[in-house]
Amino acid sequence: MAGGGGRKPKLSVPEQIILTLVYLRHMTTFQLLGIQFGVSESTANDTFNYFRNICYIIRLKFTHRTR
């Protein structure tokens, strides 16, 4: 089976990070974020939750490392 299959992301990784930061800064609706970034409300929501979880994991690793 060939690698690299599946749907192409609607936003690049930098755009996904910016979407997440915009949400955290302005606490706007996912509907508005979707309009701003040209994606659906659910894609904006999914993107935010994905990167929020990554940030949480990174935070846990650094919190445990400093103790």
URSUL-V963248 format. One record per helix or strand of 3 or more residues. SS is the DSSP state (H for helix, E for strand). FROM is the first residue (numbers start at 1). LEN is the number of residues. If there is no record, write none. Layout:
# URSUL-V963248
ss & from & len
SS & FROM & LEN
SS & FROM & LEN
This chain:
# URSUL-V963248
ss & from & len
H & 13 & 14
H & 30 & 8
H & 41 & 26
